[in-house]
Amino acid sequence: MRIKFGTDGWRGKIAEDYTFNNVRRCAQGFARYLIDKGGAEKGVVVGYDRRFASEHFAAAAAEVLAANGIPVHLCKEATPTPVISYSVVALEAGGAVNITASHNPPTDNGFKVRDEHGAAVDPLGLQEIEALIPPIEEVKRLPLDEAEAQGLVQRLDPTPAYLAHLRDLIDVEPIKAAGLTIVVDPMWGNSIGWFPHILAGGSTEIIEIHNVRNPLFPEMIRPEPIRPNIDACLSKVQEVGADVGIITDGDADRIGVADEHGRFVNQLQVYGLLALYLLEVRGERGAIVKTLSTTSVLEKLGQIYGVPVHLTGVGFKYVAPKMLEVDAMVGGEESGGYAFRGNVPERDGILAALFFLDFMVQTGKSPSQLLEYLYEVVGARYFYDRVDRYFPPEEGEAVRRRVEEARPEFLAGLKVTGPDTTDGYKYSLEDSGWLLIRFSGTEPGLIRVYCETTHEDKVRRLLEEGMRLAGLATDS
């Protein structure tokens, strides 16, 4: 079987293609990559999430890396992805392997890799790793107990170093003393217990839901912080009269937000708010890096505050290198992942959530008031939505061809001002909005249509027209 690395590594269906042998093959490819490029002697952090058998897949990867003479720091327990990423920097390691499928369905698991900065490996590096993945017969393996006895595998508790680093990035004492009621939904995943621990000791109350391990992710389709997966959190905010809801995805590198009325604050709005917080409350200046699937509000903020905005393809394999190149203040994407200068150039749902809470505390505004303030600053309201649609594999070529050949002049009555094929098919619109059609890089047979517009009544029409360009219906 050929293993194909997508947007953020490799993901597959457990027991069908995501098997112990294929995980070992990936680990061997990564070992060869590190040895070839140098830095293998610095070691690798290996972490994992709370999905089915993740700790055992992580052990399998550790055995292979150790057999190649690479020191391994194996996390003692399920660990948030941003904590794993920071551990690379804290330990001055050569990279990381993270066993997680993030927000994929419960049937899946994944194999993510990180570089020496704790960041997503760039597209060229991913291609090199993929090319080095061997057949199982060429995989080296040293049983875990022997690797530990030889000192090649050491158990790691990454929490203290990350918490110390967090204290350098944000003072959480005002949040703890603010007397907020915060509903936190870890989505059965890796942020379980983190916010109660970080914000303990003050008058702020944390109410956690979905805070035990359950690889089936009940009450949601998948641990992705968008509707309908977050509906239980929205309801809980309303039930207890909370000030805000914070939702992290399965591996805690992305966030979603519920306002004080139990209404979803979408990922594009959150990115605009976090950028405004950095610019206005913290007084920071620097480049903003955004994927082409996220909000035009960022260009507006760039113009107002005199900071450059850089556009990339979808995925942190594009965002992270650009952040390093331009020393960006912030980088982010449509899926709710945001990275910040001073931290590793990687998504951090824990830090993003704390920054959002600090924005509330420092301004005395509720989430809905913050959103109104953002739109006052940029001079317009923006509306966003997305439709995901699976299609049969045999239709894939025809669907792609229809999208590729489409040349719309108008969409939902708005003039198309320019196409962009950097990553998918994006059509800029006359109102500074846009429509984007993309094929998933992590889930075969999945097409996504996204749009943002200043016309609330055109959102549904834009999504429908995007699906029609692909020859697909939105309701099947």
N, C-alpha and C positions, 0 to 999 in steps of 0.2 A: 504493500500500500504506500502511495506517495503522500507525504504529509505536507500540507500547504499552509504557510503562515499567512494570516490575514492582518487586519488592522492592528492588532495588539498581541500577536503570537498565534498559537494554534488552539482551536477549540473543537470538540467533537462529542458524539453521543457515547456516554459511558457504556462499556461492554461491547459496543458495535465497532467503533474505530478508536475510541479513547480507552485503550487497554494498558496494562502494566508494561507490556513489551514496547508499545508505541511511545509511552512516556519515557522509557529507558532510551529508546532511539533518539528522541528529542534531546535528552540530557547528554547523550554522547555527541550529538552534533554541536551543542552549545559548548561542551568541553573542548572539542577540536577547535572551535572558533576562538575561544579564550586563549588556548595554547598558541594558536597561529598568530594572533594579534598581540600577544603579550599581556601579562597581568593575571594569568591563571594562578601564579604563586601567591597572589594577594587573597585568594579565596572567594567563595560564593555564598551569599545568604540564600537559604531555601525556606520559603514560607508557604502557607496554605490557608484555605478558607474552611467554612463549615459544611461544604457539600459532601455528598456521599463518598466516603473513603479517601477524602483529600489528604489526610495525614499519612495514609499508606502510599499514595502516589508520590507524595513528597519524599518519603523514605526511599522509595525506589529511585527517584532522581538523585538523592544524596549518595546512594550506593554507587551509582555510575560515576558521578563527579569524583568521589573519593578514589575509585579504582583508577582514575586517570591522574591521580596524584594531586588533585585540587582540594585544598582545605575547605570544609563545609561548616557553615554556621546554621544549624537546623533549628528553626523556631520550636519552642517547647509546646506551643498551643496555637490555635487559629489566631491569625494576626491581621489587622487591617493593612491593606496594600500600601497606603502612605507610610505606615510604620516600617514595613519591610523595605520600602524604597529609601527611607532615611537611614535605616541600618547600614545600607551599603556605604553611605558617606561616613557615618559614625565609626564604622570599622575599617574604613579605607579599603574596602573589598573591591574585587574586580567586576562584580555584577551580582545579579540575583536571578533566581528561578522562583516563580510564584505559581502555585497550583491553585487556580481559580478560573471560573468561567464568568465571574463578575455578575452581570445582570441577565445572563442567558437563562433559558428554561431549566427546570430541575433535572432534566435528563442529561444535561451537558456537564462537562468539566473542561479545564483548559490548562495551558502551559504558557505562561507569560515569562518574558525575559527582560532584564533591566541591565543598563550599562553601568560604568563606574561612577556616574553622576547620580545613580538611582533613577534615571530617566528611561523612558521607552527607547528601545534600540531603533535607530533610524532605518528607513526602508532598505537601503543598501545592505546594512548589517543583517537585517532579517533575511534577505535573499541569500547572504553568505551562510548563515546558520542553516537555513533550509537545504542548501546545496551540500552541506556536510553531514546531513542525517543519513546514517548507514542502515543496511539491513541488520536485523537483530543478531545475526551471527557475528557481526563485528563489534558488538557492544561489550565494553568491559564492565565488570560488576564485582564489588567487594561487599560481602554481607555486612549489614549495618552494625552488628555487635562487634565484628572484627575491625571495621572502620573506626568505631568509637574507641576500641581498645588501643588502636594505633595512633589515636589523637587526630585522625583525619576528619572526623565528624565530632563537633562539639555542640552541645545544646545551648540555645540562645534565648535569653529573655530580653527582647528588644524594648520593653516598655519604659524602663527608667531613662534611657538615653533620649527617647523620643519626647517624653514629658519634660525633661530638662530643656530640650531644644524648643519645645512649645512655649515655655516661659520666656524665652528670648524673643519670641515673635508676637506675643500678645499677653497683656495683663488681664487675667480672667477675674480678678477680685471684684471689679465693678459689676460684672455679670452675676457673680455669686451673691452680691449684696443687693441686687436690683429687685428682689422679691417677685421674679417672673414665675409663671407656671408654664413649663415647656413639656410638650409631648414629644417623645423621641421614639421613632420606629426604626430599629436596626434591620428590619426585614429578615429576621431569623439569622442574621449574618454577623460579620466580623466586628461591628462596632458595639456589640452587646456589652454593656457595663462601662463603656468608656466615658460617656457624658456624665452619668451619675458620679463617677470617680473624679473627673476633672472639675466638676462644678459643685462638689460636696462642701459642706461647712458653712453655707450662708443661708439666706432666706429664700433663695430661688429653689423651686421644687421641680424635680425631674420625674416625669411619669413615663416609664418605658413600656412599650407593647411589643409583641413578637420577639421576645428577648430570651428565647431558648433555642438550642440547635434543633432544626427540623429541615432536612434537605428537600422535603417536598414543597416547601414554601406555601403552606395553606393560606387561604384568604387572598391569594394573588396569583396571577398568571406566571409571574417571574419576579425576582427581586430587583426590579427597575423602578426608580422613584418617579414614575409618571402614573396617571390614571389609566386603568382602574386599580392598579396595584396599591395605590396609596389611600384608597377610599376609607379603609379602617382608621387610618390616622386622622383623616379629615373629620370623620365622625367623632373620634375621641376628643379632638380639640373642641368641637361644639359641645360635647357631653359634659366636659369638666370646666368649660369656660377658660381654656388656656390662652395665653398671650401669643403663642406661636407653636407650630409643629415642625420638627426637623426629621427628615427621612434620609437614611443612608442606604445605598444599594448593598448588594450581598458582600462585597469586599471592602466597602466603606471609602471608596475613592470618589464617589459621586454623591450629590445631595439633591433633595427636593425640599420645598418649603410650603407649609400651610399657614395662611394668615390667621388673624385672631377670630375670624368668622368661620374658619374651617374651609376656606376656599384655597384652591391650589395656586401658588405663585409659580409660574412655569420657569423652566430652566433658562430661557433667554432673558426673562425679567430678572432672575436672580443674578445672572452675569452682569447685566447693566447696573444693578444695585451694588454688587461687590466692587465694580470698577468705580462707581461714584463714591463709595465709602473710602476707597484707597485715595482717590483724588481729593476729596473734600474734607473728610474727617481726619485722615492720617496725613494729609498734605503731601502724598507721594507723587512723584513724576517719573515717567518712563514709558516705554513702548507697551502697547496692548497687542497681544497676539490672539487671533480668533480663527476658528475654522470657518469655512465658507457657509456652513450650515447654521451659524448662530447670528445674533441680532445686529441689525443696522444701527441700533442705539449706540453701539460702541464707536462707530464713525462719528456720530453726532458729538459724543463726549470728547473724542479726540480733537475735533475742531474747536470745541468750547474751551478746553483746558490746554490746548497746544501740545498734545502728545501724539506721536505717530501710531498708526494702527496697521498691523501686518496681517494679511490673509493667508491661510494655509489650507491644504487638503484636510479631510476628516480623519481624526485620530491623533493621539499624542505622539505617535512616531513622527509626525510632522510638526506638532506644536512645540515639543520639548527642544529639538535642535534649534528652532527659530528663537525660542526664549533665550537659549544660551548665546546664540549669535548676537542678539540685539540687547542683551541684559534687560529683558522685559520686566515690567512691573507686575504683569498678570498675564496668564494665558488660559484659554478655556475653549469649551466645545458645547455643542447643542445638547449632549446627553447629560449635562449636569456636572461635568468634571472641570475643576478650576485649580490652577497652580499659581504660586505667588513667589515673587523675588524674596530671597533670604531663606527660602525653603528649597527642597529639591524641585527640579523642573518637572514635576509630576502631579497628577490630580491628588488632592487631599481633601476628602469630605469632612474630616474632623476640623481642620483649620478653617475651611470655608464656612462651616456652620458657626464656629466661634466668632469669626469676623462678622457674619450676619447678625448674630446676637449682640455683638458690641456696637454695631451700627444702630440697632434699636436703643440700646442703653445710652450711648453718647448723644443721640439726638432727641431721645424721649418720644420717639414716634413708633407707632405700631407698624407691622408689615404693610398693611393697606395704605397707611399714610406715607410710608417710604416710597411706595410705588407711585402714588400720586405726585410726590415731590420729584421723582425721577422724570416723569413725563412733563412736569412743569419746566424742569431744567432743559430738556431736549426739545420742547416745543411741540410735541405730538404724542399721541397714544399709539402704541403698536400692538398688533394682535397676531398670534402665532398658533399653528397647530400642525400635526403630523399624522399621516396615515401609513400603516405598515400592511403589506399584503404579500402572502406567500403564493407562489405559482408553481405548477408542476414542472419538474426538471426538463421535460421534453419541450416545453414552451419557452425555455430560457432564451434561445437564440433569436426567436421571433420577437420576443418582448424587447430584448436589447436593441434589435435592429430598428424597431418602430421608434424607440426613444432616440436613437442616434440620428435617424433621418428626419425627425420632427423639426420644423422651422416656424414656430408660431410668431405672428406679429403682434397679436393681442392675447391676453389671458384674463378672463373675467372682466373684459372691457378695459383693462389697463394695458397701455402700450409697453411692449417689450423693448427695453433700451439697450440690452446687450446680453449675449450668451457667454457662459464661462464653463469650460470643460476641464478645469483643473482636477476635479474629483467629482464625477457625476455630470449632471447637466443642469446648470443653474441659469435662470432667466431673471435678470434685473428688471424691475418694473418702474414706471414713471413716478410712483409715489414714494420712492426709496425702499419699497418692499422687494420681495423676491419669491421665486418658486424654484425648488431644487428636487431633482429626481436622482436617486442613488440606489445602487445595488449593494446590499450589505457585504462588508468585508469579512464578517465573522459567521454569518448564517447563510449558507447557499439557498437559492430559491426565494430570497426575501428582497422585495423592493420597498423603498421608503420614499414617500413624497412629503416634502416639508414646504411651508410657506410662512411668510411674515408680511403684513400689510398694515397700512394706517386705516384701512376700511374694514371695520368689523364684519359688515354684511357680505364681504367678498371672500372670506376665509374658506368657507365650505365650497364655494364655486371654484376657487383656485385649486384646491385639493382634487376635486372631481375632474377638472380639466387636465391636471397632471396625470391622473390615472388613465384618462382617455388617451393621452399621448402615448401611453404604454399599451393601450388596447385592453385595459383591465377595468373592472368595476370596483367601486369603493366598498360595496356592501356584501362582497362574497369572499 
